[in-house]
């Protein structure tokens, strides 16, 4: 089974080697057919502490690194302000 890959924005970088990434997706409501924007917050492993708040990053699913951390930062797509 292939690993999931998402692109999102770093919303928190206060922890050591960990960033919180907000990933948004547009889905359609099953009954009313209205488009809804849903956001997930993922904790991702950032080995070099390179990502800062506001950066756009790509994360990939991985084995559990800690209790809540199951994602790894692959690359920084865009640097934040």
C-alpha positions as CSV (number, residue, x, y, z in Angstrom):
1,X,0.0,0.0,0.0
2,X,1.5,3.4,-1.0
3,X,2.3,6.0,1.6
4,X,0.1,9.1,1.8
5,X,1.7,12.4,0.8
6,X,0.2,15.8,1.7
7,X,1.1,19.4,1.2
8,X,0.3,21.8,4.0
9,X,1.3,24.9,6.0
10,X,3.4,24.8,9.2
11,X,1.2,26.3,12.0
12,X,3.5,25.5,15.0
13,X,7.3,24.9,15.3
14,X,7.9,25.2,19.0
15,X,8.8,21.6,19.7
16,X,12.3,20.1,19.1
17,X,12.4,18.2,15.7
18,X,8.6,18.4,15.4
19,X,6.3,20.7,13.4
20,X,2.5,20.8,13.3
21,X,1.2,21.0,9.7
22,X,-2.3,22.0,8.7
23,X,-3.5,20.1,5.7
24,X,-6.7,21.3,3.9
25,X,-8.9,19.5,1.5
26,X,-12.2,20.2,-0.3
27,X,-14.9,17.5,0.1
28,X,-18.5,17.4,-1.0
29,X,-21.2,16.9,1.6
30,X,-22.9,13.5,0.9
31,X,-26.5,14.7,1.2
32,X,-26.5,18.5,0.4
33,X,-23.7,18.4,-2.2
34,X,-22.1,21.6,-0.9
35,X,-18.3,21.9,-1.1
36,X,-16.8,21.9,2.4
37,X,-13.2,22.8,3.4
38,X,-11.8,20.4,6.0
39,X,-8.5,20.9,7.8
40,X,-6.4,18.3,9.6
41,X,-3.5,19.0,11.9
42,X,-0.6,16.5,11.6
43,X,2.5,16.3,13.7
44,X,5.5,15.7,11.5
45,X,9.2,14.9,12.2
46,X,11.6,17.6,11.1
47,X,15.1,16.2,11.7
48,X,17.1,19.4,11.1
49,X,14.6,21.9,12.6
50,X,14.6,23.7,9.2
51,X,10.8,24.5,8.9
52,X,9.4,27.6,10.4
53,X,5.9,28.9,11.0
54,X,4.2,29.8,7.7
55,X,6.3,27.5,5.5
56,X,4.6,25.3,3.0
57,X,5.9,21.7,3.3
58,X,5.3,18.3,1.9
59,X,4.8,15.5,4.5
60,X,4.8,11.7,4.0
61,X,3.3,9.0,6.1
62,X,5.8,6.9,8.1
63,X,6.1,4.4,11.0
64,X,5.1,5.8,14.4
65,X,8.0,8.0,15.7
66,X,6.2,8.9,19.0
67,X,2.7,8.6,20.5
68,X,1.2,11.2,18.1
69,X,3.9,11.6,15.4
70,X,3.4,9.5,12.3
71,X,4.5,11.9,9.5
72,X,7.9,13.0,8.2
73,X,8.7,16.3,6.4
74,X,10.0,15.5,2.9
75,X,10.8,18.9,1.6
76,X,10.0,22.6,2.1
77,X,8.1,23.8,-0.9
78,X,7.9,27.5,-0.1
79,X,9.4,29.6,2.6
80,X,6.9,31.7,4.7
81,X,7.0,35.4,5.4
